């Protein structure tokens, strides 16, 4: 199953966690003599969805925090 909410490491960065989907696809390919079109459609779609969700999560900008605004204000006051 594709993971929509990606886990974060200790610093708050999102981790790409499609390892289970990749392992499922590789296991399916091994069972089917490495023919991905033979019977691995569900695994391939799960991996594709997971990677796309990870890419979308990377592209979203974090919301502006209070610290961001305070930093901007302090820079403006220094001028």
N, C-alpha and C positions, 0 to 999 in steps of 0.2 A: 504494500500500500504506500502511496506517495505521502510524504510528510509535508504539511503546509506550514506548520509552525516549527521553524528550525531552532534547535537548541543553541545555547550560547556558551562560550567558554568563560573562564573566570573574569575576563576583562570586559565582558558584554558584547564581544564580537560574535556574529553568527557563524555557525559551523555548517559546512556542507555535509549533510548526513544521508547520503544516498548509497551508503555502503551495502546495506541489506538488499536493496533493489539490484545493485550491481552483482552481488553474489548470487542472487536468485537467477538473474539472466545468464550468468556464466555457467551455473549448474544446469540450467535448462539446455543451454547450447551443448554442453558436454554430453548430456543424455541423448541429444538429437544429432550427434556427429557434427557439431559446430555449424549446423544449418539453422540460422536464426529465423528463417521464414517457415520452418517446418512446424513448430508448435510452441514458439516462445513469444507469441504476440502479446499476451497479458503482461509478461515480465518486461518486455521492451517498452510497452506503454507506461508501466509503473515507473520505470527508470526515467523515461522522458518527462513525465509529469513532475517527478522529484527534482530533476535538474532545472526545469523551467521555473518551478517554485523557488528554487535557490537563486536563480538569476533575477527573478522579480524582487526577491527580498534584498538582494544586493543593490538594486537600482533605486530603491526607495530611500529618500533622504531622511535622516533622523530629524525629529522635530527640534525647533530652536528651544533651547533651555534658558532658564533664568541666567545662568552663568554666561551664556553667549551674549545676551542682551546687556548684561552688566559690563562685559568686556568692551562691547561696542560703545557704550556710554562713557566708559572711562577713557577710551581713545579720543572720543569727541571732546571731552572736557580738557584733555591735555593740550589741545591745539590752541 
